[in-house]
Amino acid sequence: MKAQLRVKHLLDWIVALLALIVLSPLLAGIALWILLESGRPVLLRQERAGKDGKVFRMLKFRTMVPDAIAAGRALGLEDPYGLVPKDPRITRSGRFLRRTGLDELPQLWNVLRGEMSIVGPRPDLVEQAAHYSDEDRIRLAMRPGITGWSQVRGRDEIPWPVRFRHDAWYVRNWSLSLDAKIVARTFVHFGRAEPSPVEDRMNINRALGKTSELVQVPAEAWDATLADLGHEDAYLLRGYVEASCLLDGGRPALLRAEDAVMACSIRAIPGSALEDVISPYGYGGPFGPADRFWPAYLDWCAERGIVSSFIRFHPLAANYASAPEGMALERLADTVAWPLQKDDLFESMHRHHRRVVRKAEPAYDVRVEEGPATLAGFVGLYEETMRRVGADEFYLFAPEYWDALRDGLADRLVLFEAVDGEGVAASILCFAAAPLLNYHLGASAERARSSGATNLVMLAAARWGRERGYTHFHLGGGVGGTEDSLWEFKHRFAPGNERELWIGKLVHDERTYAELSDSSAVDGWFPAYRAKAAVGGLPVA
């Protein structure tokens, strides 16, 4: 690496020297144009943060009116150094120079002095670098560049957090061949239409001392935070979310704004430095005061450059009702929540299920295992069931998922089994997190398909929950949120106890979403840019 860096710096010096000599007539012509159009100064000199934060004076041709900073304040800009669409401070010559990138040519002198490189992260203002996070500081590990990975992937039209992630990726993956690729792409971008800049909310908020009111709860404090706030729903627990992330490829996060929390998966968007957010497989959304959560969440997404959010709201929390403005809500088939502290559980079932249970009771013994040491037996029966019914491959979960579920939820897992002389005939796996008992998955042997064994263990689970004070046995709904045969089966345990199931689709960065998806529409598969990979449209129940 050190040898390659020495080669890079030598090439920088040679290229800069030759370019300054060859391009001197062009440089003189540009200087004369600026001088005749708007007077002095021709060059803009700004203090920037270089390698390891060392301050240097970066040169570039002036592209704005001489008093641009004062004019920006007069326009009411929070960041007078930033740009706005069709910025009136940009001169006629400046608009051409910015579009072509020729305004950066004086930085060849900075390269010759060893302060910059041809390729590298763009240098920030010293005041901005003073507010860097630890992750941001990786940009300072290399000399700043005239062009860079971020510049060839969007320049001023991409959010600052995304630019920083591009730069971090460049530093971590740097090579001479990557520099050559960036230089080639720079020439391809030469003369393209002037980009429409995005507001630099990140640096504005940092300069004002503002930070997002939303915080990411440390992993070690995750479940304790839920307990303190009284939000210990199974689908929020760290162990469950970590297991769920193995299905959608994201990284688990518990986001908190005052007394409100939301568990989610933050996913990298393939082929980019961008990210999106999805709630874990199951049911989620914010728990707690939504009026505190959503504004902080929207700010957090803007700061991080999150492209979209896909939320599966929790039917028993009814938290869809407080969805933010701009979120597209879509109602799916209801789920079923069996009340456990009302009436006789057996008598509350549909007469068909009562008849089937009476038939099954003499044939099976019911076994209950809290915090099972292994899920191997259940997994085998479950996979046999999924193959028999022709289920989608998604439902054949990898061994890592089952291990994470067992280790992460531990004694909150409860296994209910109907056993006969040949072994386990039917089994259901549930999550116990007061006040709710949640049905997660079920399985049955071929011989037990019409025996009522599954009906029997469902009733046994309801009775187990009732004895321990659980308020509801949440059975979920049909496959993919539809009223299919599975929905009808669950519905007959608790007729009249349906709960509305909603999903929410929210686009935070409309331009980027449209570019990734070739469409701005949110109907159908969401987010649309993941449709081909079949990631992100995970079942909701």
C-alpha positions in Angstrom: 0.0 0.0 0.0 2.8 2.5 0.9 4.6 1.7 -2.4 1.4 2.3 -4.3 0.8 5.6 -2.5 4.3 6.8 -3.4 3.5 6.0 -7.0 0.2 7.8 -6.7 1.9 10.9 -5.4 4.6 10.9 -8.0 2.0 10.6 -10.8 0.1 13.4 -9.1 3.1 15.7 -9.3 4.0 14.8 -12.9 0.4 15.1 -14.2 -0.1 18.4 -12.3 3.1 19.9 -13.7 2.4 18.9 -17.3 -1.2 20.0 -17.1 -0.3 23.4 -15.8 2.2 23.9 -18.6 -0.1 22.5 -21.4 -3.3 24.2 -20.1 -1.7 27.6 -19.3 -3.3 29.4 -22.3 -6.7 28.0 -21.2 -6.1 29.1 -17.6 -5.2 32.6 -18.8 -8.3 32.8 -21.0 -10.6 31.8 -18.2 -9.0 34.3 -15.8 -9.5 37.1 -18.4 -13.1 36.1 -18.9 -13.8 36.3 -15.2 -12.0 39.6 -14.9 -13.9 41.2 -17.7 -17.3 39.9 -16.6 -17.2 40.6 -12.8 -13.8 42.0 -11.9 -11.5 40.8 -9.1 -10.7 38.5 -7.5 -10.2 35.9 -10.3 -9.3 33.2 -7.9 -11.1 32.0 -4.8 -8.9 31.0 -1.9 -10.5 29.0 0.9 -9.1 27.3 3.9 -9.9 23.6 3.7 -9.1 20.5 5.7 -6.4 18.4 4.0 -4.9 15.1 4.9 -5.1 14.3 8.7 -7.0 17.6 9.0 -4.0 19.9 8.1 -5.3 23.2 6.9 -4.3 24.5 3.5 -5.6 27.2 1.1 -7.4 25.6 -1.8 -7.6 27.5 -5.1 -10.4 27.6 -7.7 -11.7 30.0 -10.2 -14.4 32.3 -8.8 -17.8 31.3 -10.1 -20.0 33.6 -8.0 -20.3 37.3 -7.5 -17.5 38.7 -5.4 -19.7 39.2 -2.3 -21.4 35.7 -2.6 -21.4 35.0 1.2 -23.0 38.2 2.1 -25.5 37.8 -0.8 -26.3 34.3 0.6 -27.1 35.7 4.0 -29.3 38.3 2.3 -31.2 35.5 0.6 -31.9 34.0 4.0 -29.8 30.9 3.4 -28.9 29.0 6.6 -25.7 27.9 4.8 -24.4 30.9 2.9 -21.6 28.6 1.5 -24.1 26.2 0.0 -26.0 26.3 -3.3 -29.6 26.5 -4.2 -31.3 25.5 -7.5 -30.7 28.3 -10.1 -28.6 30.1 -7.6 -28.7 33.9 -8.6 -25.2 34.4 -7.2 -23.5 32.3 -9.9 -22.2 34.4 -12.8 -22.6 33.6 -16.5 -19.0 32.4 -16.7 -19.3 30.6 -13.4 -22.2 28.6 -14.6 -20.2 27.3 -17.6 -17.1 26.7 -15.4 -19.1 24.7 -12.8 -20.9 22.6 -15.5 -17.6 21.7 -17.1 -15.5 21.4 -13.9 -13.0 23.9 -15.2 -13.3 26.0 -12.1 -11.3 23.3 -10.3 -8.2 23.6 -12.6 -6.3 26.0 -10.3 -6.1 23.1 -7.8 -3.4 21.6 -10.0 -1.2 24.1 -8.1 -2.4 22.5 -4.8 -1.5 19.1 -6.2 1.9 20.3 -7.2 2.5 21.6 -3.6 1.5 18.2 -2.2 -1.6 19.5 -0.6 -4.0 17.7 -2.8 -4.2 14.7 -5.2 -5.8 14.3 -8.6 -8.2 11.8 -7.1 -9.5 11.7 -3.5 -12.3 12.9 -1.2 -13.2 16.5 -1.9 -11.8 18.8 0.8 -14.3 20.3 3.3 -14.3 23.7 4.9 -12.3 23.7 8.1 -15.4 24.6 10.1 -17.3 21.6 8.7 -14.4 19.2 9.4 -14.4 20.4 13.0 -17.8 18.7 13.4 -16.8 15.3 11.9 -17.9 12.1 13.5 -15.3 9.3 14.0 -16.7 7.7 10.9 -16.4 10.9 8.9 -12.7 11.3 9.8 -11.8 8.5 7.5 -12.0 11.0 4.7 -8.9 12.7 6.1 -6.8 9.6 5.8 -5.9 10.5 2.2 -5.0 13.7 0.4 -8.1 15.4 -0.9 -8.7 15.3 -4.6 -9.7 17.5 -7.5 -12.1 14.7 -8.5 -13.3 11.7 -6.6 -15.6 8.7 -6.2 -18.4 10.9 -4.8 -18.0 13.4 -7.7 -18.4 10.8 -10.4 -21.4 9.3 -8.6 -23.5 12.4 -8.2 -21.7 15.6 -7.2 -24.0 18.3 -5.7 -27.2 16.4 -6.3 -26.6 13.6 -3.7 -27.1 14.2 0.1 -24.0 14.9 2.1 -24.2 11.7 4.3 -24.2 9.7 1.0 -21.2 11.6 -0.2 -19.4 10.8 3.0 -20.2 7.1 2.7 -18.9 7.2 -0.9 -15.7 8.8 0.3 -15.3 6.2 3.1 -15.7 3.4 0.6 -13.1 5.0 -1.6 -10.5 5.2 1.2 -11.1 1.7 2.3 -11.0 0.3 -1.2 -8.4 2.6 -2.8 -6.1 1.3 -5.5 -4.3 2.8 -8.5 -6.8 1.1 -10.8 -9.7 2.6 -8.9 -8.1 6.1 -9.4 -7.8 5.4 -13.2 -11.4 4.4 -13.3 -12.5 7.6 -11.5 -10.4 9.8 -13.9 -12.0 8.1 -16.9 -15.5 8.6 -15.5 -14.6 12.2 -14.8 -14.1 12.8 -18.5 -17.3 11.1 -19.3 -19.1 13.5 -17.0 -17.4 16.5 -18.6 -19.9 19.1 -19.8 -23.0 17.4 -18.4 -26.0 19.6 -17.3 -25.5 21.5 -14.1 -26.8 19.3 -11.3 -29.6 20.5 -9.0 -28.0 20.8 -5.6 -29.5 19.3 -2.4 -29.7 21.3 0.8 -26.8 20.5 3.1 -28.9 19.8 6.2 -26.2 17.7 7.8 -23.6 20.5 8.0 -26.2 23.2 8.8 -27.5 21.2 11.8 -23.9 20.4 12.9 -22.9 24.1 12.7 -26.0 25.1 14.7 -25.3 22.4 17.3 -28.4 20.5 16.3 -28.5 16.7 16.2 -31.3 14.4 15.4 -33.5 13.8 18.4 -33.5 10.2 17.3 -30.8 7.9 18.7 -29.8 4.3 18.0 -29.9 2.3 21.2 -26.7 0.4 21.8 -27.2 -3.4 21.4 -26.3 -4.1 25.0 -29.1 -1.7 26.2 -31.7 -2.8 23.7 -34.0 -5.1 25.7 -33.5 -3.1 28.9 -34.7 0.0 27.1 -37.8 -1.8 25.9 -38.4 -3.0 29.5 -38.0 0.5 30.9 -40.5 1.9 28.4 -43.0 -1.0 28.6 -42.6 -2.0 25.0 -41.5 -5.6 25.2 -43.4 -6.8 22.2 -41.7 -9.9 20.8 -41.2 -8.3 17.4 -39.1 -5.5 19.0 -36.8 -7.7 21.0 -33.1 -7.7 20.0 -33.0 -11.5 19.6 -35.9 -11.5 17.2 -34.8 -8.5 15.1 -31.3 -9.9 14.7 -32.7 -13.2 13.5 -35.1 -11.4 11.1 -32.1 -9.4 9.7 -30.8 -12.7 8.5 -33.8 -12.9 6.2 -33.6 -9.4 4.7 -29.9 -8.9 4.7 -29.9 -5.7 6.9 -28.4 -4.8 10.2 -30.6 -4.5 13.3 -31.4 -1.2 14.9 -33.6 0.0 17.7 -34.4 3.7 17.1 -35.5 5.9 20.0 -37.0 9.3 20.2 -37.8 10.2 23.8 -40.3 7.5 25.0 -41.0 6.1 21.5 -39.1 3.3 19.8 -39.0 1.4 16.6 -37.1 -1.7 15.7 -35.9 -1.9 12.1 -33.4 -3.3 9.7 -31.1 -0.9 7.9 -30.2 -2.3 4.5 -27.5 -1.4 2.0 -28.9 -0.9 -1.5 -26.8 -3.1 -3.8 -24.5 -1.3 -6.2 -24.5 2.0 -4.2 -23.6 3.6 -0.9 -27.2 4.2 -0.2 -29.5 2.6 2.4 -33.2 1.9 3.1 -35.1 0.9 6.2 -37.6 -2.0 6.6 -39.4 -3.2 9.7 -38.6 -6.8 10.7 -40.5 -9.8 9.3 -43.7 -9.7 11.3 -45.2 -6.6 12.8 -43.6 -3.4 13.9 -43.8 0.4 13.5 -43.2 2.9 16.3 -44.3 2.1 19.9 -44.9 5.1 22.1 -45.8 8.8 21.3 -45.8 8.9 17.5 -45.9 12.7 17.4 -42.4 12.6 19.0 -41.1 9.7 16.9 -42.0 10.5 13.3 -40.5 14.1 13.1 -37.3 12.9 14.6 -37.2 9.8 12.3 -37.7 11.9 9.2 -34.8 14.1 10.2 -32.7 11.1 10.9 -33.5 9.6 7.5 -32.6 12.9 5.8 -29.3 13.2 7.7 -28.3 9.6 6.8 -29.5 9.8 3.2 -32.1 7.0 3.6 -33.9 6.4 0.3 -37.1 4.7 1.5 -38.9 3.1 4.5 -41.2 0.1 4.4 -43.1 -0.4 7.6 -45.3 -3.3 8.6 -47.5 -1.8 11.3 -48.6 -3.8 14.4 -52.3 -4.7 14.3 -52.7 -4.6 18.1 -50.9 -1.3 18.5 -52.9 0.2 15.6 -49.9 2.5 15.1 -50.7 2.9 11.4 -53.2 5.6 12.5 -50.3 8.0 13.3 -48.3 7.5 10.0 -46.6 10.6 8.8 -47.8 12.8 6.0 -46.6 11.5 2.7 -46.6 7.8 3.7 -48.6 5.6 1.3 -50.8 3.3 3.5 -52.1 0.0 2.2 -54.5 -2.2 4.1 -54.1 -5.9 3.8 -56.3 -8.7 5.1 -56.9 -8.5 8.9 -55.0 -10.6 11.5 -56.7 -12.5 14.3 -56.2 -11.7 18.0 -57.7 -14.3 20.2 -58.8 -12.7 23.6 -57.5 -15.0 26.4 -59.2 -13.4 29.4 -62.8 -13.4 28.1 -65.3 -16.3 27.9 -64.5 -20.0 27.7 -61.7 -20.4 25.1 -63.2 -23.7 23.8 -66.7 -22.3 23.4 -65.5 -19.1 21.7 -64.1 -21.2 18.8 -66.1 -21.8 15.6 -68.2 -25.0 15.9 -66.1 -26.7 13.2 -62.9 -26.2 15.3 -64.7 -27.4 18.5 -65.8 -30.6 16.7 -62.3 -31.2 15.4 -60.7 -30.7 18.8 -63.1 -33.2 20.4 -62.0 -35.7 17.8 -58.3 -35.0 18.4 -58.2 -35.0 22.3 -58.3 -38.8 22.7 -55.7 -39.4 20.1 -52.9 -37.0 21.3 -51.1 -35.9 24.3 -50.0 -32.2 24.4 -46.5 -31.3 25.3 -45.3 -27.8 26.2 -41.6 -26.9 26.1 -40.6 -23.4 27.3 -37.2 -22.2 26.1 -36.5 -25.3 24.0 -32.8 -26.3 24.0 -33.1 -27.3 20.3 -35.5 -26.5 17.5 -34.1 -29.4 15.3 -37.3 -31.5 15.6 -39.6 -28.6 14.9 -37.5 -27.4 11.9 -37.5 -30.9 10.3 -41.3 -31.1 10.6 -41.7 -27.5 9.5 -39.6 -28.0 6.3 -41.5 -31.2 5.5 -44.8 -29.2 5.8 -43.6 -26.3 3.6 -42.5 -28.7 0.9 -45.7 -30.6 1.0 -47.8 -27.4 0.5 -45.5 -26.0 -2.2 -44.5 -23.0 -0.1 -42.2 -20.3 -1.5 -38.5 -20.9 -1.0 -38.4 -17.9 1.3 -40.1 -19.9 4.0 -37.4 -22.5 4.0 -35.2 -20.5 6.4 -31.5 -21.1 6.7 -30.0 -22.9 9.8 -28.5 -19.6 10.9 -32.0 -18.1 11.3 -33.2 -20.9 13.6 -30.0 -20.7 15.7 -30.4 -17.0 16.1 -34.0 -17.3 17.0 -33.3 -20.0 19.7 -30.3 -18.1 21.1 -31.8 -14.7 20.9 -35.3 -15.3 22.3 -34.3 -18.2 24.7 -37.1 -18.7 27.2 -39.5 -16.4 25.3 -39.8 -19.3 22.8 -42.5 -21.8 23.6 -43.1 -25.0 21.6 -46.5 -26.7 21.7 -46.7 -30.3 20.4 -49.4 -32.9 19.8 -47.8 -36.3 20.3 -49.0 -39.8 19.4 -47.4 -43.2 19.3 -45.4 -42.3 16.2 -44.0 -39.1 17.6 -44.8 -35.4 17.1 -47.9 -35.1 14.8 -48.3 -31.3 14.9 -46.3 -28.4 16.5 -46.5 -24.6 16.7 -43.7 -22.3 17.7 -44.8 -19.2 19.7 -43.2 -16.0 21.2 -44.2 -15.2 24.7 -43.8 -11.5 25.5 -46.4 -10.3 28.0 -49.1 -9.2 27.4 -49.1 -11.0 24.1 -48.6 -14.6 23.1 -47.7 -14.6 19.4 -48.1 -17.5 17.0 -45.0 -17.6 14.8 -44.9 -20.8 12.7 -46.7 -24.2 12.6 -46.0 -27.7 11.2 -47.7 -31.0 10.9 -47.0 -34.5 9.8 -48.7 -36.0 6.7 -50.6 -38.5 8.9 -52.1 -35.7 11.0 -53.4 -33.4 8.3 -57.1 -34.1 9.0 -56.8 -35.3 12.6 -57.3 -32.0 14.4 -53.8 -32.2 16.0 -52.9 -28.6 15.0 -56.3 -27.4 16.3 -55.6 -29.1 19.6 -52.1 -27.5 20.1 -53.5 -24.1 19.2 -56.1 -24.4 21.9 -53.5 -25.7 24.3 -51.3 -22.6 23.6 -54.3 -20.3 24.3 -55.0 -22.0 27.6 -51.3 -21.8 28.5 -51.3 -18.1 27.8 -54.6 -17.6 29.7 -53.2 -19.3 32.8 -50.2 -16.9 32.8 -52.1 -13.7 32.4 -51.6 -13.0 28.7 -54.3 -10.8 27.2 -54.3 -12.1 23.6 -53.0 -14.9 21.5 -52.1 -13.1 18.3 -52.5 -15.7 15.5 -51.5 -13.4 12.6 -53.1 -13.6 9.2 -52.8 -15.3 5.8 -49.8 -15.7 3.6 -48.7 -12.4 2.2 -51.5 -10.5 4.0 -54.4 -12.3 2.1 -57.6 -14.0 3.2 -56.5 -17.5 2.2 -57.1 -20.9 3.7 -54.6 -20.2 6.4 -56.4 -17.0 7.3 -59.7 -18.9 7.5 -58.2 -21.5 9.7 -56.9 -18.9 12.2 -60.1 -16.9 12.0 -62.2 -19.8 13.2 -60.4 -19.8 16.6 -61.6 -16.3 17.4 -64.5 -15.2 15.1 -65.1 -11.5 15.3 -61.7 -10.6 16.7 -60.0 -9.3 13.6 -57.4 -6.5 13.8 -56.6 -4.2 10.9 -53.2 -4.9 9.2 -51.6 -2.0 7.4 -48.3 -1.5 5.6 -46.7 1.9 5.0 -44.4 3.0 2.1 -42.5 6.2 2.4 -40.0 7.7 -0.1 -37.5 10.1 1.6 -35.4 10.8 -1.5 -37.7 11.0 -4.5 -35.1 11.7 -7.1 -32.8 8.9 -6.1 -35.8 6.5 -5.7 -36.9 7.3 -9.3 -33.4 6.8 -10.6 -33.0 3.5 -8.9 -36.5 2.3 -9.9 -37.0 3.9 -13.2 -40.2 5.1 -11.7 -41.5 7.2 -8.8 -44.6 5.0 -8.3 -45.0 3.3 -4.9 -47.9 1.0 -5.7 -47.0 -2.7 -6.1 -43.7 -4.1 -4.9 -41.9 -1.7 -2.6 -39.3 -0.5 -2.9 -39.5 -1.0 -6.6 -35.7 -1.0 -7.1 -35.5 -4.3 -5.1 -38.2 -6.1 -7.2 -35.8 -7.9 -9.4 -33.8 -9.2 -6.5 -37.0 -10.2 -4.7 -35.7 -8.5 -1.5 -37.9 -6.1 0.5 -41.3 -7.6 -0.3 -41.1 -10.1 2.5 -44.4 -11.6 3.6 -46.1 -9.7 6.4 -47.5 -12.6 8.4 
